[in-house]
Amino acid sequence: MRKIAVTINDELAHKINLIAQKSGRSLDECVASAIRGYVDEYEDIYRTDLCAIDNIERSFFLSIGE
């Protein structure tokens, strides 16, 4: 595991602390979970965009060959 440091505003820190308290998880677990969700969402969008480009390119090249 790797430790990182981030700076967040007071409002966000307060919200994350409330989530940690209500869920019974540590602050580290909540922050790691939030980052994991962000990364997963980004990867899904990136893969979708790549697939869309691949499909467009594929149809373009197929139409040239016709």
C-alpha positions, 0 to 999 in steps of 0.5 A: 500500500502507498500513502498519499497526502491531499489537501481538501477544503473544510466542507469536504473534510466535514462531509467525509468525516460524517460519512466515516462516522455514520458508516463505522469505517475509518476516514482512510477507508472512506477516502480510498473508497471514493478514489476507487469509485472515481477511478473505476468511473473514469476507466469505464468512460475511457473504455467506452470512448475508445470503443466508440472511436474504434467503431467509428474508425471501423465503419469509416474504413469499411465504407471506404472499402465498399 
